[in-house]
Amino acid sequence: MDALETYLSTIAEVQRQVERAPSWLRDLRQQAAERFSALGFPSNRLEDWRYTNVAPITSVRFRPANRQPAHRMPAEGLELLSWARSAASRLVFVDGYFSPQLSSIHTLPPGVALSNIAAAVMAEEDFVSAQLAKIASCGESGFVALNTAFLQDGAFLRIEPGAVVAEPIHLVFLSTQQSEPTMSHPRSLIVAERGSQATVVESYVNFGSGKHLSNAVTELVVGEGAVIEHATLARQTASMSHFATLAVRQGRANNVALHSFTLTSGLVRNDVTVELDGDGSECVVNGLFLGDGRAHIDNRTTIDHLKPSCSSQELYKGILDGHSAGIFNGRIRVRPAAQKTNARQTNKNLLLSPDAQINTNPQLEILADDVKCYHGSTIGQLDADALFYLRARGIDEDMARTMLTRAFANEMIERLRSVPLRRHFQDLVQSQLRATVVAEELS
């Protein structure tokens, strides 16, 4: 039995266990399974997958993870949750299963609904069925189709018109070590309606050395005049493969800031698609990826300007060490109706090792004539003059390298609007950079 047949067999097995779901959800899963059967896994012959080989996951038989008791959570997981306690609320999923014991829904303002998707289907079935799987399409992505075929639960957040959430909302997806290779398919549906405001954080973290496949899909729908900040953290060891899709649709005159932080020694693919589908909307897309060991980090972004007078600002930075490899492929598309577009895209990369590599390909596809668009990329090493300046003032070489690398990364952290979020990500990035220095000293 080949990899595709193995996954299809597992899908059928899981779907038989959830036959009590509403008919529309069963139909959605079945259609997704059929689409995954047609698409399969992507090959290197596809331009968008030219540099990323999915053999590490097709050569391993991953099974759905078993549900783990909350009291068996690793100490590192509890440490992560200790920060999450400062958030307005948190939902926690362990190996794909919702954990009410580890979750905490604090007093949220009126008009804010936060729950797992299974509960949301019971409480707001018409709303969920109208929104779920509408902008993350199974049509072209085998990974989105695979996620949808396995869809049983996930995170659901609805912010009704005018509601304002002052503290960050944290969605936590943890993967633990089990006796065999396991997989989970996290799903999130976030709907921010007219005039609402909120900050949402998604964390994907694994523990232990067991092989695990995480295949996540998030849909973010933003209504007129809403202001939303969304941050994603992927923090994985070498045994983890993480594929993530973020699909965003913006309405009229709203403001969205997206932040992606990837800290890994494993295989990560981040796909971000933003549709600016309302006049006067604004989008900021930021990304920072840190790879060491033999990490492979593939970032693909598409910002699609559909309506006039919209702006997008994109900055991705990569820091690569060891034998790690990074890819940035960013596309800005300006449709014929999207006059008065203002778009800027930049990718900057820092290589700390002669064995690290980066492939960068910023792209513009402009079909309108009254626009201001810019793109560019840079690849370099630490500035020799800056290193000499610090060494001349009594700072040893390792510390000087760490200071310059931290300064390169801090620009991305400072772009976070939420102060608690900024402090948390600063601690994580600095911890990762310190670990990189120690690894260099030991090698």
C-alpha positions as CSV (number, residue, x, y, z in Angstrom):
1,M,0.0,0.0,0.0
2,D,1.5,3.3,-1.1
3,A,1.4,6.6,1.0
4,L,-1.7,8.0,-0.7
5,E,-3.7,4.7,-0.2
6,T,-2.5,4.6,3.4
7,Y,-3.8,8.1,4.1
8,L,-7.1,7.4,2.3
9,S,-7.6,4.3,4.3
10,T,-7.0,6.2,7.6
11,I,-9.4,8.9,6.5
12,A,-12.1,6.4,5.9
13,E,-11.5,4.8,9.2
14,V,-11.7,8.1,11.1
15,Q,-14.8,9.2,9.2
16,R,-16.6,6.0,10.2
17,Q,-16.0,7.0,13.8
18,V,-17.7,10.4,13.5
19,E,-20.9,9.5,11.6
20,R,-23.0,11.4,14.1
21,A,-21.8,14.7,12.6
22,P,-24.3,16.9,10.7
23,S,-24.8,15.8,7.0
24,W,-23.2,19.0,5.6
25,L,-20.0,18.3,7.6
26,R,-19.9,14.7,6.5
27,D,-20.3,15.8,2.9
28,L,-17.5,18.4,3.4
29,R,-15.2,15.7,4.7
30,Q,-16.1,13.3,1.9
31,Q,-15.6,15.9,-0.8
32,A,-12.2,16.8,0.7
33,A,-11.2,13.1,0.8
34,E,-12.1,12.8,-2.9
35,R,-10.1,15.9,-3.7
36,F,-7.1,14.6,-1.8
37,S,-7.3,11.4,-3.7
38,A,-7.2,13.3,-6.9
39,L,-4.4,15.7,-5.9
40,G,-2.2,13.5,-3.7
41,F,0.9,15.0,-2.2
42,P,2.8,17.7,-4.2
43,S,6.0,16.8,-6.1
44,N,9.1,18.8,-6.9
45,R,7.8,19.0,-10.5
46,L,5.4,21.7,-9.3
47,E,7.0,25.2,-9.3
48,D,5.6,26.1,-5.9
49,W,7.2,22.9,-4.5
50,R,10.4,23.1,-6.4
51,Y,12.6,23.3,-3.3
52,T,10.6,21.3,-0.8
53,N,10.5,17.5,-0.9
54,V,7.7,15.9,1.0
55,A,9.3,12.4,1.0
56,P,10.0,12.7,4.8
57,I,6.3,12.4,5.4
58,T,5.2,10.1,2.6
59,S,7.8,7.6,3.6
60,V,6.5,7.3,7.1
61,R,3.2,5.8,8.1
62,F,1.7,8.4,10.4
63,R,-1.4,7.5,12.4
64,P,-3.8,9.8,14.3
65,A,-2.4,10.4,17.8
66,N,-4.0,8.9,20.8
67,R,-5.7,11.2,23.3
68,Q,-3.3,12.0,26.2
69,P,-4.5,12.8,29.8
70,A,-4.0,16.4,30.7
71,H,-1.8,15.5,33.7
72,R,0.8,13.9,31.4
73,M,1.6,17.2,29.8
74,P,5.4,17.7,29.6
75,A,6.9,20.4,31.8
76,E,7.7,22.5,28.7
77,G,4.1,22.5,27.8
78,L,3.1,23.8,31.1
79,E,5.7,26.5,30.8
80,L,4.1,27.6,27.5
81,L,0.7,27.6,29.1
82,S,2.1,29.8,32.0
83,W,2.5,32.6,29.5
84,A,-0.9,31.8,27.9
85,R,-2.5,32.4,31.3
86,S,-1.8,36.1,30.9
87,A,-4.0,36.1,27.8
88,A,-7.7,37.0,27.8
89,S,-8.5,33.4,27.1
90,R,-6.9,30.2,25.7
91,L,-8.0,27.1,24.0
92,V,-5.6,24.1,24.2
93,F,-5.4,21.1,21.9
94,V,-3.1,18.2,22.6
95,D,-2.3,16.0,19.6
96,G,-5.4,17.4,17.9
97,Y,-7.8,16.8,20.8
98,F,-9.5,19.7,22.7
99,S,-8.4,19.8,26.3
100,P,-11.0,21.5,28.5
101,Q,-8.8,21.0,31.6
102,L,-5.9,23.0,30.1
103,S,-8.1,25.6,28.4
104,S,-9.3,28.7,30.2
105,I,-12.0,31.0,28.9
106,H,-11.9,34.1,31.0
107,T,-14.6,36.7,31.1
108,L,-14.8,37.9,27.5
109,P,-16.7,41.0,26.5
110,P,-20.3,40.6,25.2
111,G,-20.4,39.5,21.6
112,V,-17.3,37.2,21.7
113,A,-17.7,33.5,21.3
114,L,-14.7,31.3,21.9
115,S,-14.9,27.5,21.8
116,N,-13.9,24.3,20.0
117,I,-15.4,23.8,16.6
118,A,-17.4,20.7,17.8
119,A,-19.2,22.8,20.4
120,A,-19.6,25.7,18.0
121,V,-21.4,23.4,15.5
122,M,-23.9,22.5,18.3
123,A,-24.4,26.2,19.3
124,E,-24.2,28.1,16.0
125,E,-24.5,25.5,13.3
126,D,-25.8,27.8,10.5
127,F,-23.1,30.3,11.1
128,V,-20.3,27.7,11.2
129,S,-21.5,25.9,8.1
130,A,-21.6,29.3,6.2
131,Q,-18.0,30.1,7.1
132,L,-16.1,26.9,7.5
133,A,-13.9,25.8,4.5
134,K,-14.9,28.8,2.4
135,I,-11.6,30.6,1.9
136,A,-9.1,27.8,2.5
137,S,-9.8,25.9,-0.7
138,C,-9.2,22.2,-1.2
139,G,-9.2,22.8,-4.9
140,E,-5.4,23.2,-5.4
141,S,-3.9,22.1,-2.1
142,G,-3.6,18.5,-1.2
143,F,-2.6,19.5,2.4
144,V,-5.8,21.6,2.8
145,A,-7.8,18.8,1.4
146,L,-6.2,16.3,3.8
147,N,-6.8,18.6,6.8
148,T,-10.5,19.0,5.8
149,A,-11.0,15.3,5.2
150,F,-9.8,14.7,8.8
151,L,-11.8,17.7,10.2
152,Q,-13.3,16.7,13.6
153,D,-12.5,19.6,15.9
154,G,-10.5,22.8,16.2
155,A,-10.6,26.4,17.4
156,F,-13.6,28.7,16.8
157,L,-13.6,32.4,17.5
158,R,-16.4,34.8,16.5
159,I,-16.1,38.5,17.4
160,E,-19.4,40.2,16.7
161,P,-19.8,43.8,15.4
162,G,-18.2,46.4,17.6
163,A,-16.8,44.0,20.2
164,V,-13.3,44.8,21.5
165,V,-11.0,42.3,23.2
166,A,-8.3,44.0,25.1
167,E,-6.0,41.1,25.9
168,P,-4.6,38.5,23.4
169,I,-6.6,35.3,22.8
170,H,-4.3,32.3,22.6
171,L,-4.9,29.1,20.6
172,V,-2.4,26.4,21.6
173,F,-1.7,23.3,19.6
174,L,0.7,20.9,21.4
175,S,2.2,17.6,20.0
176,T,3.5,15.1,22.4
177,Q,5.8,12.1,21.9
178,Q,4.0,8.7,21.4
179,S,5.2,5.2,20.7
180,E,4.7,5.5,16.9
181,P,4.7,8.3,14.3
182,T,1.6,10.4,14.8
183,M,-0.2,13.1,13.0
184,S,-2.7,15.9,13.8
185,H,-4.7,18.3,11.6
186,P,-5.4,21.5,13.6
187,R,-8.2,23.7,12.3
188,S,-9.1,27.2,13.3
189,L,-11.9,29.4,12.1
190,I,-11.7,33.1,13.2
191,V,-14.4,35.6,12.1
192,A,-14.0,39.2,13.1
193,E,-17.2,41.1,12.2
194,R,-17.7,44.8,11.4
195,G,-15.8,47.2,13.7
196,S,-14.4,44.6,16.0
197,Q,-10.9,44.5,17.5
198,A,-8.7,41.7,18.8
199,T,-5.3,40.1,19.0
200,V,-5.1,36.3,18.3
201,V,-2.0,34.1,18.8
202,E,-1.7,30.6,17.5
203,S,1.1,28.4,18.9
204,Y,2.3,25.1,17.4
205,V,4.8,23.3,19.6
206,N,6.1,19.8,19.9
207,F,7.9,17.9,22.6
208,G,10.2,14.9,22.6
209,S,11.9,13.2,19.7
210,G,9.0,11.2,18.4
211,K,8.1,11.7,14.7
212,H,4.9,13.9,14.3
213,L,3.2,15.5,11.3
214,S,1.2,18.7,12.0
215,N,-1.0,19.8,9.1
216,A,-2.7,23.0,10.2
217,V,-5.3,25.2,8.4
218,T,-6.6,28.6,9.7
219,E,-9.3,30.7,8.1
220,L,-9.5,34.4,9.1
221,V,-12.5,36.4,7.9
222,V,-12.3,40.2,8.7
223,G,-15.3,42.5,8.3
224,E,-15.6,46.1,7.5
225,G,-13.7,48.5,9.8
226,A,-12.3,45.7,11.9
227,V,-8.7,45.9,13.4
228,I,-7.1,42.5,13.9
229,E,-3.6,41.4,14.9
230,H,-2.8,37.7,14.3
231,A,0.5,36.0,15.2
232,T,1.6,32.5,14.6
233,L,4.4,30.6,16.4
234,A,5.8,27.4,15.0
235,R,8.4,26.0,17.4
236,Q,9.5,22.5,16.5
237,T,12.3,20.0,17.0
238,A,14.0,18.0,14.2
239,S,11.5,15.2,14.4
240,M,8.6,17.4,13.6
241,S,7.1,18.2,10.2
242,H,4.8,21.2,10.2
243,F,2.6,22.3,7.2
244,A,0.5,25.4,7.8
245,T,-2.0,27.2,5.7
246,L,-3.4,30.7,6.7
247,A,-6.1,32.0,4.4
248,V,-7.3,35.6,5.1
249,R,-10.2,37.5,3.5
250,Q,-10.5,41.2,4.2
251,G,-13.6,43.3,3.7
252,R,-13.8,47.1,3.3
253,A,-11.6,49.7,5.2
254,N,-10.2,47.3,7.7
255,N,-6.7,46.8,9.1
256,V,-5.0,43.4,9.6
257,A,-1.5,42.7,10.8
258,L,-0.1,39.2,10.4
259,H,3.0,37.9,12.1
260,S,4.7,34.6,11.5
261,F,7.5,33.3,13.7
262,T,9.2,30.0,12.9
263,L,11.8,28.5,15.2
264,T,12.8,25.0,14.1
265,S,15.3,22.3,13.4
266,G,12.7,20.3,11.4
267,L,10.6,20.6,8.2
268,V,8.2,23.6,8.0
269,R,6.1,24.9,5.2
270,N,4.1,28.1,5.7
271,D,1.5,29.1,3.1
272,V,-0.2,32.5,3.6
273,T,-2.8,33.9,1.3
274,V,-4.5,37.3,1.8
275,E,-7.4,38.6,-0.3
276,L,-7.9,42.3,-0.1
277,D,-11.6,42.2,-1.1
278,G,-12.8,45.6,0.0
279,D,-12.0,49.2,-0.9
280,G,-9.4,50.9,1.4
281,S,-8.3,47.9,3.4
282,E,-4.8,47.6,4.8
283,C,-2.6,44.6,5.4
284,V,0.8,44.1,7.1
285,V,2.5,40.7,6.6
286,N,5.6,40.1,8.7
287,G,7.7,36.9,9.1
288,L,10.8,35.8,10.9
289,F,12.2,32.3,10.5
290,L,15.2,30.9,12.4
291,G,16.6,27.6,11.3
292,D,19.5,25.5,12.6
293,G,20.8,21.9,12.2
294,R,19.2,20.6,9.0
295,A,16.0,22.7,9.2
296,H,14.1,23.3,6.1
297,I,11.7,26.3,6.2
298,D,9.6,27.1,3.1
299,N,7.6,30.4,3.2
300,R,5.0,31.1,0.5
301,T,2.9,34.2,0.5
302,T,0.3,35.6,-1.9
303,I,-1.3,39.0,-1.3
304,D,-4.1,39.4,-3.8
305,H,-5.3,43.0,-4.3
306,L,-8.9,42.7,-5.6
307,K,-10.3,46.2,-4.9
308,P,-9.0,49.8,-5.3
309,S,-7.2,51.9,-2.8
310,C,-5.7,49.1,-0.7
311,S,-2.2,48.9,0.8
312,S,0.0,45.9,1.8
313,Q,3.4,46.0,3.5
314,E,5.3,42.8,3.7
315,L,8.7,42.1,5.4
316,Y,10.1,38.6,5.9
317,K,13.5,37.9,7.5
318,G,15.4,34.7,7.7
319,I,18.3,33.7,10.0
320,L,19.8,30.4,9.0
321,D,22.6,28.4,10.6
322,G,24.2,25.0,10.4
323,H,23.0,23.1,7.3
324,S,19.6,24.7,7.3
325,A,17.8,25.8,4.2
326,G,15.2,28.5,3.7
327,I,12.8,29.5,0.9
328,F,10.9,32.7,0.5
329,N,8.5,32.9,-2.4
330,G,6.2,36.0,-2.2
331,R,3.7,37.1,-4.8
332,I,1.8,40.4,-4.9
333,R,-1.0,40.2,-7.4
334,V,-2.9,43.4,-8.4
335,R,-6.1,42.8,-10.3
336,P,-7.4,45.2,-13.0
337,A,-10.0,46.7,-10.7
338,A,-7.4,47.4,-7.9
339,Q,-6.4,50.9,-9.0
340,K,-4.6,53.1,-6.4
341,T,-2.8,50.0,-4.9
342,N,0.2,50.7,-2.7
343,A,2.2,47.5,-2.1
344,R,5.7,46.9,-0.8
345,Q,7.5,43.5,-0.4
346,T,10.9,42.9,1.1
347,N,12.8,39.8,2.1
348,K,16.1,40.0,4.0
349,N,18.2,37.0,4.9
350,L,21.2,36.4,7.2
351,L,23.4,33.3,6.8
352,L,25.4,32.4,9.9
353,S,27.0,29.4,8.4
354,P,28.8,28.7,5.1
355,D,26.6,25.6,4.8
356,A,23.3,27.4,5.2
357,Q,21.4,28.4,2.1
358,I,18.4,30.5,1.0
359,N,16.3,30.7,-2.2
360,T,14.3,33.9,-2.5
361,N,11.9,34.9,-5.2
362,P,9.7,38.0,-4.6
363,Q,7.2,38.5,-7.4
364,L,4.9,41.2,-8.7
365,E,1.9,40.5,-11.0
366,I,0.4,43.8,-11.9
367,L,-2.7,44.1,-14.1
368,A,-3.6,47.7,-13.2
369,D,-1.9,50.9,-14.3
370,D,-2.3,53.3,-11.4
371,V,-0.3,51.6,-8.7
372,K,2.8,52.0,-6.5
373,C,4.5,48.6,-6.1
374,Y,8.0,47.6,-4.9
375,H,9.8,44.3,-4.2
376,G,13.3,43.3,-3.3
377,S,15.5,40.8,-1.4
378,T,18.9,40.6,0.2
379,I,21.2,37.8,1.3
380,G,24.2,38.4,3.5
381,Q,26.3,37.6,6.4
382,L,27.1,39.5,9.6
383,D,28.7,42.8,8.9
384,A,32.5,42.5,9.3
385,D,32.9,46.2,10.2
386,A,30.2,46.0,12.9
387,L,31.9,42.8,14.3
388,F,35.2,44.6,14.4
389,Y,33.7,47.7,16.1
390,L,32.2,45.5,18.9
391,R,35.4,43.4,19.2
392,A,37.5,46.6,19.5
393,R,35.4,47.5,22.6
394,G,36.2,44.4,24.5
395,I,33.2,42.2,23.4
396,D,34.2,38.7,22.5
397,E,33.3,37.3,19.1
398,D,30.4,35.0,20.2
399,M,28.7,37.8,22.1
400,A,29.3,40.2,19.2
401,R,27.7,37.8,16.8
402,T,24.7,37.2,19.1
403,M,24.2,41.0,19.5
404,L,24.2,41.7,15.8
405,T,21.9,38.7,15.1
406,R,19.5,39.8,17.8
407,A,19.4,43.3,16.4
408,F,18.5,41.8,13.0
409,A,15.6,39.8,14.5
410,N,14.4,42.5,16.9
411,E,13.0,44.6,14.0
412,M,10.4,41.9,13.5
413,I,9.5,41.6,17.1
414,E,9.1,45.3,17.5
415,R,6.4,45.2,14.8
416,L,4.1,43.4,17.2
417,R,1.4,45.8,18.5
418,S,0.6,43.9,21.7
419,V,3.2,44.6,24.4
420,P,2.7,41.3,26.3
421,L,3.0,39.5,22.9
422,R,6.2,41.4,22.1
423,R,7.9,40.5,25.3
424,H,6.9,36.8,25.0
425,F,8.3,36.5,21.4
426,Q,11.4,38.4,22.4
427,D,12.2,35.9,25.1
428,L,11.6,33.0,22.7
429,V,13.8,34.4,19.9
430,Q,16.6,35.3,22.3
431,S,16.4,31.8,23.8
432,Q,16.7,30.3,20.3
433,L,19.7,32.5,19.4
434,R,21.5,31.5,22.6
435,A,20.9,27.9,21.8
436,T,22.4,28.4,18.3
437,V,25.6,30.0,19.8
438,V,26.0,27.0,22.2
439,A,25.6,24.6,19.3
440,E,28.3,26.4,17.4
441,E,30.7,26.2,20.3
442,L,30.1,22.5,20.7
443,S,30.5,21.7,17.0
